[in-house]
C-alpha cells in the first residue's frame, strides 16, 4: 500500500516508511466526538494520545 503525494517531487511513500517517519519523531492525536439529540449531549468521547517509539526516547 502506498500513499500518493502532491506533485512536490517526493513521489510515492510506502505506508511502512510513513509510519517509521512518524514514530521516529513522535505524533500527537487529539480529537473530540459528541453525539447529541435535540441539543442534549448523549455521548462524548475525547481522545488524546502521544505515540512515540522507545528508540527515539532512548537517544535523547
PDB file of N, CA, C and O in Angstrom:
ATOM      1  N   UNK A   1       0.847  -1.169   0.000  1.00  0.00           N
ATOM      2  CA  UNK A   1       0.000   0.000   0.000  1.00  0.00           C
ATOM      3  C   UNK A   1       0.893   1.232   0.000  1.00  0.00           C
ATOM      4  O   UNK A   1       1.805   1.340   0.819  1.00  0.00           O
ATOM      5  N   UNK A   2       0.639   2.141  -0.896  1.00  0.00           N
ATOM      6  CA  UNK A   2       1.396   3.381  -0.974  1.00  0.00           C
ATOM      7  C   UNK A   2       0.439   4.555  -0.944  1.00  0.00           C
ATOM      8  O   UNK A   2      -0.730   4.435  -1.311  1.00  0.00           O
ATOM      9  N   UNK A   3       0.943   5.675  -0.510  1.00  0.00           N
ATOM     10  CA  UNK A   3       0.156   6.890  -0.455  1.00  0.00           C
ATOM     11  C   UNK A   3       0.676   7.842  -1.518  1.00  0.00           C
ATOM     12  O   UNK A   3       1.877   8.093  -1.606  1.00  0.00           O
ATOM     13  N   UNK A   4      -0.234   8.368  -2.322  1.00  0.00           N
ATOM     14  CA  UNK A   4       0.164   9.334  -3.339  1.00  0.00           C
ATOM     15  C   UNK A   4       0.337  10.698  -2.680  1.00  0.00           C
ATOM     16  O   UNK A   4      -0.465  11.093  -1.834  1.00  0.00           O
ATOM     17  N   UNK A   5       1.367  11.397  -3.065  1.00  0.00           N
ATOM     18  CA  UNK A   5       1.634  12.716  -2.503  1.00  0.00           C
ATOM     19  C   UNK A   5       1.366  13.780  -3.545  1.00  0.00           C
ATOM     20  O   UNK A   5       1.165  13.477  -4.721  1.00  0.00           O
ATOM     21  N   UNK A   6       1.364  15.010  -3.114  1.00  0.00           N
ATOM     22  CA  UNK A   6       1.211  16.122  -4.043  1.00  0.00           C
ATOM     23  C   UNK A   6       2.407  16.158  -4.977  1.00  0.00           C
ATOM     24  O   UNK A   6       3.439  15.554  -4.686  1.00  0.00           O
ATOM     25  N   UNK A   7       2.283  16.839  -6.065  1.00  0.00           N
ATOM     26  CA  UNK A   7       3.355  16.915  -7.053  1.00  0.00           C
ATOM     27  C   UNK A   7       4.439  17.877  -6.565  1.00  0.00           C
ATOM     28  O   UNK A   7       4.577  18.985  -7.083  1.00  0.00           O
ATOM     29  N   UNK A   8       5.211  17.438  -5.557  1.00  0.00           N
ATOM     30  CA  UNK A   8       6.284  18.248  -4.998  1.00  0.00           C
ATOM     31  C   UNK A   8       7.625  17.553  -5.154  1.00  0.00           C
ATOM     32  O   UNK A   8       8.602  17.951  -4.519  1.00  0.00           O
ATOM     33  N   UNK A   9       7.690  16.526  -5.986  1.00  0.00           N
ATOM     34  CA  UNK A   9       8.949  15.851  -6.206  1.00  0.00           C
ATOM     35  C   UNK A   9       9.245  14.736  -5.231  1.00  0.00           C
ATOM     36  O   UNK A   9      10.334  14.163  -5.269  1.00  0.00           O
ATOM     37  N   UNK A  10       8.300  14.407  -4.349  1.00  0.00           N
ATOM     38  CA  UNK A  10       8.549  13.371  -3.361  1.00  0.00           C
ATOM     39  C   UNK A  10       8.273  11.968  -3.902  1.00  0.00           C
ATOM     40  O   UNK A  10       8.913  11.009  -3.470  1.00  0.00           O
ATOM     41  N   UNK A  11       7.352  11.834  -4.819  1.00  0.00           N
ATOM     42  CA  UNK A  11       6.983  10.525  -5.338  1.00  0.00           C
ATOM     43  C   UNK A  11       6.029   9.829  -4.392  1.00  0.00           C
ATOM     44  O   UNK A  11       5.355  10.473  -3.588  1.00  0.00           O
ATOM     45  N   UNK A  12       5.973   8.505  -4.492  1.00  0.00           N
ATOM     46  CA  UNK A  12       5.092   7.714  -3.632  1.00  0.00           C
ATOM     47  C   UNK A  12       5.840   7.292  -2.372  1.00  0.00           C
ATOM     48  O   UNK A  12       7.041   7.024  -2.406  1.00  0.00           O
ATOM     49  N   UNK A  13       5.117   7.237  -1.272  1.00  0.00           N
ATOM     50  CA  UNK A  13       5.690   6.840   0.014  1.00  0.00           C
ATOM     51  C   UNK A  13       4.960   5.582   0.472  1.00  0.00           C
ATOM     52  O   UNK A  13       3.730   5.552   0.496  1.00  0.00           O
ATOM     53  N   UNK A  14       5.713   4.545   0.834  1.00  0.00           N
ATOM     54  CA  UNK A  14       5.101   3.323   1.351  1.00  0.00           C
ATOM     55  C   UNK A  14       4.550   3.594   2.745  1.00  0.00           C
ATOM     56  O   UNK A  14       5.085   4.425   3.479  1.00  0.00           O
ATOM     57  N   UNK A  15       3.493   2.900   3.104  1.00  0.00           N
ATOM     58  CA  UNK A  15       2.863   3.086   4.404  1.00  0.00           C
ATOM     59  C   UNK A  15       3.841   2.795   5.538  1.00  0.00           C
ATOM     60  O   UNK A  15       3.818   3.476   6.563  1.00  0.00           O
ATOM     61  N   UNK A  16       4.688   1.801   5.367  1.00  0.00           N
ATOM     62  CA  UNK A  16       5.677   1.453   6.389  1.00  0.00           C
ATOM     63  C   UNK A  16       6.670   2.600   6.577  1.00  0.00           C
ATOM     64  O   UNK A  16       7.047   2.916   7.706  1.00  0.00           O
ATOM     65  N   UNK A  17       7.093   3.220   5.482  1.00  0.00           N
ATOM     66  CA  UNK A  17       8.013   4.352   5.583  1.00  0.00           C
ATOM     67  C   UNK A  17       7.359   5.539   6.271  1.00  0.00           C
ATOM     68  O   UNK A  17       8.004   6.234   7.056  1.00  0.00           O
ATOM     69  N   UNK A  18       6.092   5.777   5.985  1.00  0.00           N
ATOM     70  CA  UNK A  18       5.367   6.863   6.632  1.00  0.00           C
ATOM     71  C   UNK A  18       5.248   6.627   8.127  1.00  0.00           C
ATOM     72  O   UNK A  18       5.477   7.546   8.913  1.00  0.00           O
ATOM     73  N   UNK A  19       4.891   5.405   8.540  1.00  0.00           N
ATOM     74  CA  UNK A  19       4.796   5.086   9.968  1.00  0.00           C
ATOM     75  C   UNK A  19       6.152   5.197  10.655  1.00  0.00           C
ATOM     76  O   UNK A  19       6.238   5.675  11.786  1.00  0.00           O
ATOM     77  N   UNK A  20       7.212   4.756   9.976  1.00  0.00           N
ATOM     78  CA  UNK A  20       8.551   4.852  10.550  1.00  0.00           C
ATOM     79  C   UNK A  20       8.939   6.311  10.767  1.00  0.00           C
ATOM     80  O   UNK A  20       9.531   6.656  11.790  1.00  0.00           O
ATOM     81  N   UNK A  21       8.607   7.156   9.812  1.00  0.00           N
ATOM     82  CA  UNK A  21       8.931   8.578   9.932  1.00  0.00           C
ATOM     83  C   UNK A  21       8.137   9.228  11.059  1.00  0.00           C
ATOM     84  O   UNK A  21       8.682  10.024  11.825  1.00  0.00           O
ATOM     85  N   UNK A  22       6.843   8.892  11.166  1.00  0.00           N
ATOM     86  CA  UNK A  22       6.013   9.476  12.218  1.00  0.00           C
ATOM     87  C   UNK A  22       6.435   8.995  13.600  1.00  0.00           C
ATOM     88  O   UNK A  22       6.510   9.790  14.536  1.00  0.00           O
ATOM     89  N   UNK A  23       6.711   7.697  13.735  1.00  0.00           N
ATOM     90  CA  UNK A  23       7.096   7.165  15.037  1.00  0.00           C
ATOM     91  C   UNK A  23       8.507   7.587  15.424  1.00  0.00           C
ATOM     92  O   UNK A  23       8.827   7.664  16.610  1.00  0.00           O
ATOM     93  N   UNK A  24       9.346   7.858  14.444  1.00  0.00           N
ATOM     94  CA  UNK A  24      10.702   8.315  14.740  1.00  0.00           C
ATOM     95  C   UNK A  24      10.712   9.673  15.413  1.00  0.00           C
ATOM     96  O   UNK A  24      11.555   9.936  16.271  1.00  0.00           O
ATOM     97  N   UNK A  25       9.785  10.538  15.035  1.00  0.00           N
ATOM     98  CA  UNK A  25       9.715  11.863  15.636  1.00  0.00           C
ATOM     99  C   UNK A  25       8.613  11.967  16.675  1.00  0.00           C
ATOM    100  O   UNK A  25       8.650  12.857  17.526  1.00  0.00           O
ATOM    101  N   UNK A  26       7.646  11.087  16.624  1.00  0.00           N
ATOM    102  CA  UNK A  26       6.513  11.125  17.540  1.00  0.00           C
ATOM    103  C   UNK A  26       5.337  11.824  16.894  1.00  0.00           C
ATOM    104  O   UNK A  26       5.512  12.663  16.010  1.00  0.00           O
ATOM    105  N   UNK A  27       4.150  11.483  17.331  1.00  0.00           N
ATOM    106  CA  UNK A  27       2.940  12.085  16.784  1.00  0.00           C
ATOM    107  C   UNK A  27       1.913  12.226  17.907  1.00  0.00           C
ATOM    108  O   UNK A  27       1.819  11.372  18.789  1.00  0.00           O
ATOM    109  N   UNK A  28       1.154  13.304  17.860  1.00  0.00           N
ATOM    110  CA  UNK A  28       0.096  13.559  18.839  1.00  0.00           C
ATOM    111  C   UNK A  28      -1.240  13.478  18.113  1.00  0.00           C
ATOM    112  O   UNK A  28      -1.437  14.121  17.082  1.00  0.00           O
ATOM    113  N   UNK A  29      -2.157  12.680  18.661  1.00  0.00           N
ATOM    114  CA  UNK A  29      -3.501  12.549  18.109  1.00  0.00           C
ATOM    115  C   UNK A  29      -4.473  13.086  19.152  1.00  0.00           C
ATOM    116  O   UNK A  29      -4.447  12.681  20.314  1.00  0.00           O
ATOM    117  N   UNK A  30      -5.319  13.990  18.722  1.00  0.00           N
ATOM    118  CA  UNK A  30      -6.283  14.585  19.640  1.00  0.00           C
ATOM    119  C   UNK A  30      -7.607  14.759  18.912  1.00  0.00           C
ATOM    120  O   UNK A  30      -7.643  15.222  17.772  1.00  0.00           O
ATOM    121  N   UNK A  31      -8.688  14.388  19.574  1.00  0.00           N
ATOM    122  CA  UNK A  31      -9.985  14.539  18.926  1.00  0.00           C
ATOM    123  C   UNK A  31     -11.128  14.447  19.917  1.00  0.00           C
ATOM    124  O   UNK A  31     -10.993  13.847  20.983  1.00  0.00           O
ATOM    125  N   UNK A  32     -12.235  15.036  19.563  1.00  0.00           N
ATOM    126  CA  UNK A  32     -13.449  15.009  20.371  1.00  0.00           C
ATOM    127  C   UNK A  32     -14.623  14.629  19.482  1.00  0.00           C
ATOM    128  O   UNK A  32     -14.743  15.116  18.358  1.00  0.00           O
ATOM    129  N   UNK A  33     -15.488  13.757  19.988  1.00  0.00           N
ATOM    130  CA  UNK A  33     -16.710  13.377  19.291  1.00  0.00           C
ATOM    131  C   UNK A  33     -17.861  13.534  20.268  1.00  0.00           C
ATOM    132  O   UNK A  33     -17.827  12.997  21.376  1.00  0.00           O
ATOM    133  N   UNK A  34     -18.878  14.271  19.850  1.00  0.00           N
ATOM    134  CA  UNK A  34     -20.062  14.466  20.690  1.00  0.00           C
ATOM    135  C   UNK A  34     -21.284  14.073  19.872  1.00  0.00           C
ATOM    136  O   UNK A  34     -21.490  14.569  18.764  1.00  0.00           O
ATOM    137  N   UNK A  35     -22.086  13.183  20.428  1.00  0.00           N
ATOM    138  CA  UNK A  35     -23.348  12.790  19.801  1.00  0.00           C
ATOM    139  C   UNK A  35     -24.471  13.406  20.630  1.00  0.00           C
ATOM    140  O   UNK A  35     -24.611  13.143  21.824  1.00  0.00           O
ATOM    141  N   UNK A  36     -25.260  14.231  19.959  1.00  0.00           N
ATOM    142  CA  UNK A  36     -26.338  14.890  20.694  1.00  0.00           C
ATOM    143  C   UNK A  36     -27.653  14.732  19.936  1.00  0.00           C
ATOM    144  O   UNK A  36     -27.678  14.537  18.721  1.00  0.00           O
ATOM    145  N   UNK A  37     -28.724  14.820  20.683  1.00  0.00           N
ATOM    146  CA  UNK A  37     -30.070  14.712  20.124  1.00  0.00           C
ATOM    147  C   UNK A  37     -30.911  15.834  20.715  1.00  0.00           C
ATOM    148  O   UNK A  37     -31.064  15.932  21.932  1.00  0.00           O
ATOM    149  N   UNK A  38     -31.445  16.660  19.862  1.00  0.00           N
ATOM    150  CA  UNK A  38     -32.285  17.798  20.277  1.00  0.00           C
ATOM    151  C   UNK A  38     -31.549  18.713  21.246  1.00  0.00           C
ATOM    152  O   UNK A  38     -32.135  19.213  22.206  1.00  0.00           O
ATOM    153  N   UNK A  39     -30.258  18.930  20.989  1.00  0.00           N
ATOM    154  CA  UNK A  39     -29.479  19.839  21.821  1.00  0.00           C
ATOM    155  C   UNK A  39     -28.990  19.248  23.131  1.00  0.00           C
ATOM    156  O   UNK A  39     -28.378  19.956  23.931  1.00  0.00           O
ATOM    157  N   UNK A  40     -29.244  17.973  23.372  1.00  0.00           N
ATOM    158  CA  UNK A  40     -28.801  17.310  24.599  1.00  0.00           C
ATOM    159  C   UNK A  40     -27.661  16.360  24.242  1.00  0.00           C
ATOM    160  O   UNK A  40     -27.823  15.467  23.410  1.00  0.00           O
ATOM    161  N   UNK A  41     -26.505  16.561  24.879  1.00  0.00           N
ATOM    162  CA  UNK A  41     -25.359  15.691  24.623  1.00  0.00           C
ATOM    163  C   UNK A  41     -25.611  14.314  25.229  1.00  0.00           C
ATOM    164  O   UNK A  41     -25.802  14.189  26.438  1.00  0.00           O
ATOM    165  N   UNK A  42     -25.610  13.290  24.394  1.00  0.00           N
ATOM    166  CA  UNK A  42     -25.838  11.921  24.857  1.00  0.00           C
ATOM    167  C   UNK A  42     -24.520  11.196  25.114  1.00  0.00           C
ATOM    168  O   UNK A  42     -24.374  10.511  26.127  1.00  0.00           O
ATOM    169  N   UNK A  43     -23.566  11.342  24.207  1.00  0.00           N
ATOM    170  CA  UNK A  43     -22.283  10.655  24.318  1.00  0.00           C
ATOM    171  C   UNK A  43     -21.174  11.644  23.964  1.00  0.00           C
ATOM    172  O   UNK A  43     -21.261  12.367  22.972  1.00  0.00           O
ATOM    173  N   UNK A  44     -20.134  11.662  24.790  1.00  0.00           N
ATOM    174  CA  UNK A  44     -18.975  12.496  24.496  1.00  0.00           C
ATOM    175  C   UNK A  44     -17.735  11.629  24.656  1.00  0.00           C
ATOM    176  O   UNK A  44     -17.519  11.021  25.704  1.00  0.00           O
ATOM    177  N   UNK A  45     -16.932  11.580  23.613  1.00  0.00           N
ATOM    178  CA  UNK A  45     -15.698  10.790  23.620  1.00  0.00           C
ATOM    179  C   UNK A  45     -14.546  11.734  23.318  1.00  0.00           C
ATOM    180  O   UNK A  45     -14.580  12.479  22.339  1.00  0.00           O
ATOM    181  N   UNK A  46     -13.522  11.696  24.171  1.00  0.00           N
ATOM    182  CA  UNK A  46     -12.329  12.505  23.959  1.00  0.00           C
ATOM    183  C   UNK A  46     -11.134  11.574  23.828  1.00  0.00           C
ATOM    184  O   UNK A  46     -10.973  10.634  24.606  1.00  0.00           O
ATOM    185  N   UNK A  47     -10.305  11.846  22.840  1.00  0.00           N
ATOM    186  CA  UNK A  47      -9.109  11.043  22.605  1.00  0.00           C
ATOM    187  C   UNK A  47      -7.898  11.964  22.576  1.00  0.00           C
ATOM    188  O   UNK A  47      -7.844  12.915  21.796  1.00  0.00           O
ATOM    189  N   UNK A  48      -6.936  11.674  23.429  1.00  0.00           N
ATOM    190  CA  UNK A  48      -5.677  12.398  23.454  1.00  0.00           C
ATOM    191  C   UNK A  48      -4.584  11.345  23.581  1.00  0.00           C
ATOM    192  O   UNK A  48      -4.499  10.657  24.598  1.00  0.00           O
ATOM    193  N   UNK A  49      -3.756  11.219  22.562  1.00  0.00           N
ATOM    194  CA  UNK A  49      -2.729  10.179  22.567  1.00  0.00           C
ATOM    195  C   UNK A  49      -1.406  10.753  22.071  1.00  0.00           C
ATOM    196  O   UNK A  49      -1.372  11.551  21.134  1.00  0.00           O
ATOM    197  N   UNK A  50      -0.332  10.338  22.707  1.00  0.00           N
ATOM    198  CA  UNK A  50       1.016  10.660  22.275  1.00  0.00           C
ATOM    199  C   UNK A  50       1.674   9.349  21.901  1.00  0.00           C
ATOM    200  O   UNK A  50       1.812   8.458  22.739  1.00  0.00           O
ATOM    201  N   UNK A  51       2.082   9.224  20.644  1.00  0.00           N
ATOM    202  CA  UNK A  51       2.674   7.986  20.154  1.00  0.00           C
ATOM    203  C   UNK A  51       4.107   8.276  19.745  1.00  0.00           C
ATOM    204  O   UNK A  51       4.370   9.144  18.912  1.00  0.00           O
ATOM    205  N   UNK A  52       5.018   7.542  20.338  1.00  0.00           N
ATOM    206  CA  UNK A  52       6.432   7.714  20.029  1.00  0.00           C
ATOM    207  C   UNK A  52       7.121   6.378  20.200  1.00  0.00           C
ATOM    208  O   UNK A  52       6.659   5.523  20.955  1.00  0.00           O
ATOM    209  N   UNK A  53       8.205   6.203  19.509  1.00  0.00           N
ATOM    210  CA  UNK A  53       8.940   4.951  19.644  1.00  0.00           C
ATOM    211  C   UNK A  53       9.905   5.033  20.818  1.00  0.00           C
ATOM    212  O   UNK A  53      10.349   6.119  21.188  1.00  0.00           O
ATOM    213  N   UNK A  54      10.223   3.897  21.396  1.00  0.00           N
ATOM    214  CA  UNK A  54      11.169   3.839  22.502  1.00  0.00           C
ATOM    215  C   UNK A  54      12.557   4.215  22.009  1.00  0.00           C
ATOM    216  O   UNK A  54      13.327   4.840  22.737  1.00  0.00           O
ATOM    217  N   UNK A  55      12.874   3.845  20.801  1.00  0.00           N
ATOM    218  CA  UNK A  55      14.182   4.155  20.226  1.00  0.00           C
ATOM    219  C   UNK A  55      14.422   5.658  20.200  1.00  0.00           C
ATOM    220  O   UNK A  55      15.528   6.107  20.502  1.00  0.00           O
ATOM    221  N   UNK A  56      13.411   6.444  19.847  1.00  0.00           N
ATOM    222  CA  UNK A  56      13.559   7.894  19.787  1.00  0.00           C
ATOM    223  C   UNK A  56      13.751   8.478  21.178  1.00  0.00           C
ATOM    224  O   UNK A  56      14.505   9.438  21.343  1.00  0.00           O
ATOM    225  N   UNK A  57      13.089   7.923  22.176  1.00  0.00           N
ATOM    226  CA  UNK A  57      13.215   8.422  23.534  1.00  0.00           C
ATOM    227  C   UNK A  57      14.560   8.040  24.157  1.00  0.00           C
ATOM    228  O   UNK A  57      15.091   8.791  24.975  1.00  0.00           O
ATOM    229  N   UNK A  58      15.105   6.908  23.790  1.00  0.00           N
ATOM    230  CA  UNK A  58      16.370   6.454  24.362  1.00  0.00           C
ATOM    231  C   UNK A  58      17.562   7.274  23.869  1.00  0.00           C
ATOM    232  O   UNK A  58      18.571   7.371  24.566  1.00  0.00           O
ATOM    233  N   UNK A  59      17.457   7.863  22.682  1.00  0.00           N
ATOM    234  CA  UNK A  59      18.573   8.629  22.138  1.00  0.00           C
ATOM    235  C   UNK A  59      18.670  10.017  22.733  1.00  0.00           C
ATOM    236  O   UNK A  59      19.697  10.679  22.582  1.00  0.00           O
ATOM    237  N   UNK A  60      17.632  10.473  23.402  1.00  0.00           N
ATOM    238  CA  UNK A  60      17.664  11.832  23.960  1.00  0.00           C
ATOM    239  C   UNK A  60      18.237  11.848  25.335  1.00  0.00           C
ATOM    240  O   UNK A  60      18.337  12.909  25.950  1.00  0.00           O
TER     241      UNK A  60
END
